Structures are given as structure tokens and as C-alpha cells.
Amino acid sequence: MVGSGRMRWAAAFLGAVIAFAAPVHAQIEVDVVGGISAPMPIAIPVMPTPAQAGTPAGDTGSLGARVAEVITNDLRNSGLFRPLAESALRPVTFPQVTAPDFAGWGTTGAQALVQGFVQANGDGTLTVGCYLYDVFARSELTRQGFVVRPADWRRAAHKCSDTVYTRLSGEGPYFDSQIVYVSETGPKQHRTKRLAIMDQDGANHRFITNGQSIVLTPRFAPNQQTLVFMSFENDRPRVYVYDVGSGRKRLVVDQPNMTFAPRFSPDGRYIVFSMAVNGNTDIYRVPASGGGATRLTSSPGIDTAASYSPDGSKIVFESDRSGGQQLYVMNADGSNQQRISFGGGRYATPVWSPRGDLIAFTRIGGGFAVGIMSPDGSGEKILTNGWQDEGPSWSPNGRVIMFFRTAQGSGKADLWSVDLTGVNERRVPTPLDGSDPAWGPLRP
């Protein structure tokens, strides 16, 4: 498996896998704010192969085209790049991968060039090379290579996209990541809800529950091997931990009370969740390995939707203790609870950015919208304007937010993403309707 070490640097073939800054005279970069209105033109031609060879995923020639297509879609979807149309691309020979025809590419209007190759290895693996060039400066900006199983060629493509994105934007990577969400089907009043996992671009989709019980709010553990979610199995709404590899699940706490809204701590040691006891709902913490639960809040009303700061020192949550849903921050042990939301309407489903600088939330009032604010409540900004947008989840680099949008009247929901500018908004493809997305960490 790639996740267990089968993806590795292709140092032997590339000579040296490096990631270095451009020379002083070649400072090509994309503006992560202004770049949305004028995305950088970039050329991503089909990747050649040194020798045509068959693999379980297809021949290396066709894989070169598919890898380039994935990279093209990744970079286009970021909103920061404008890949050249296929008709404007020039064919690339294998020797040209490391010696680009800069004069020819300069006539296309591309500022950056992504080239690479796909090679079949004697041990059944593939080597995928990835090179980024500054067309105007005629210089190489970075190169990386990956050795993968044929079945994991898409991961190599996403890794290449991450290399380009990171080098040109200065932001962290996020393309080689996964989404867990609730797949929905059926009439509005009788929806079937199943857990599903897919790559961030919608590929490699698979269901992991059968739909016999309603499931809600799935969340990844930091190690990506386990999930935590709420299930109505046996008509008892309770929180479970699910092992993705084995398919086994277990109760987080074996209590007769309703438990819901679970989430892992950043180090994976704890799970926070809400539990309703005697008409009051509070936030609790329990070791992920099992054990007794510790109560963190005790105010009258409903305290729920807890989310840790990335350093694990604080928790943001929603509470109606003031008469309506608002956002609060407390220390991880439950002390020093402070309200941070004071805008119009109600606030729900807060989630802390992996960068620690922002909190995303759902604002309710004249509709549902997804917004962001600083951890102290300042700088509030609404990013979406749908009829019912809710349930934000951060990309691994803290620049993009995924959420779900419910259509007025039909009750049908779809997954969407938006970046921090609020401009680059797009629908994320799923086989059926989708809700409650959770973006996992960057894959190893």
C-alpha cells in the first residue's frame, strides 16, 4: 500500500530528488489572493514514457495522458491556475522532459510548465517524474519523483500537483488527501445515509457502511486509519469508532444516553463528543483507546460540535446557553469558557483551521452560510451565499473549505468547496447526494 511505505522518492532514476527555490532572476509565483481574478497560465502536456509498457493500470503511454489530466484538473480547481487548452499544448519527447523547448512554450502564453514521465520498472512498480519550469526565465524550479504501484498512479499525480501548487503559491499541499462524508439517497422524508470515502477530487469512491442505520458526522483520526461517527444503530443514537482497514467498529462510551458530534484531538489520543444526560447536553472527553469520560462543560442547555485547535490546547464549540446558538472557546480541560461570536443570527458547527489562524462555522439567519473568523471572534467573513450551506471542513493546508449545500424544497444535498477568498467555489462530484464532509489530513 502507498500509505504503508510503497510510495517512495525516485532518487535512483532522477539522480537526485530536489525541491529548490528558483534563481534570483526567476521569481515566478502566483498571488493566492489576487490570483483568483487572473489565474496563472500554465502548460501541462502529456507525459511521455521512455519505453511503452503494459501495466495493470494501463500502458505507460496512456498513463502519461491520465497523469497530466489529473494534474490539470487539480490546478484548475484550485482557482489559482489556468491550464492551457489541449489544442494549445505541444507534444513532448522523453529527452525534452529535462530539456524543455522554452522558445516554443514561450509562444503559448504559459508562464509555468509542468513536464514529467511515466516509466514501468522491473519490479512491477511505476516511476512518475514531475518537473516544474519557469518559461520566461527558462529555468527549472523544482523536480520530484515517485515510485508507486500501478493502482496508485493517481496519488503520484496528486503529489505532483502538490509540488507545483506549493512551489508557486507558497501554500501547503492538499491534493493528495481524502474525504469522508455521508452519502444520501431516497425521498426527503426517508433518506438512506451511508458513510463513504473518496479522494478529494471525487475519485476512488467507496461506501463503508450499508445504509441500514442512519449515520452522521464522520471524522478522520489523525492517522487516517480510523473514523469516529454517530450512528442510529438499533434506534440508539451513539458514537462509534470505525477501523477503516478491518471494518470493525466499537462504541466510544457504553452509556444509555444519546452521544453525538464526535471529533478526535490533534494527537489522536482523545475523542470529544456531546452527551445528553437528564435533559442537558454537555461536551465530554474520552481516551480514544477507551475508558471513562470526563465532562468538560456544565452550563444549562446544549453544548456541542467541539473542535480542537491544532496544538490541542483549546476547543471551540457551540452553545445555546445565551438563548441562541453561539460560538465559545475554552481550554482543553474545560476551563476559561469565552463567547467569541457576536454577529447577527446564530452560529453552529465550528471547526478550527489546521493552521490555527481561523475558525470556520455555519451562520444561520435568513438562510445558512459558511464563514470564517479569528479565534478571538474578530475578522468575521461570510464565504458562501447558497440557500442552505453548512458543515464546513478544512483542507489540510487550511486554505480551502468543503461544505454541503442543500437545495431548497427537495432536501437534496451536494458537496461544495470554497477557498478563503470566497470566490473560487465549485461542486465536488459524488455518485449520489452528499452531506457532512470531513477532509482528512495529507496522506503520507
Secondary structure, DSSP 8 states (H G I E B T S, - for coil): -GGGTT-EE-HHHHSS-------TT------TTGGGTS-EEEE------SS----TT--HHHHHHHHHHHHHHHHHHTTSEEE--GGG-----GGGGSS--HHHHHTTT-SEEEEEEEEE-TTS-EEEEEEEEETTTTEEEEEEEEEE-GGGHHHHHHHHHHHHHHHHH-----SS-EEEEEEEES-TTS-EEEEEEEETTS-S-EE-S-SSS-EEEEEE-TTSSEEEEEE-GGG--EEEEEETTT--EEESS--SS-EEEEEE-TTSSEEEEEEEETTEEEEEEEETT----EE----SSBEEEEEE-TTSSEEEEEE-TTSS-EEEEEETTS-S-EE---SSSEEEEEEE-TTSS-EEEEEESSSEEEEEE-TTS-S-EE----SBEEEEEE-TTSSEEEEEEE-TTT--EEEEEEETTS--EEEE--SSEEEEEEE-----
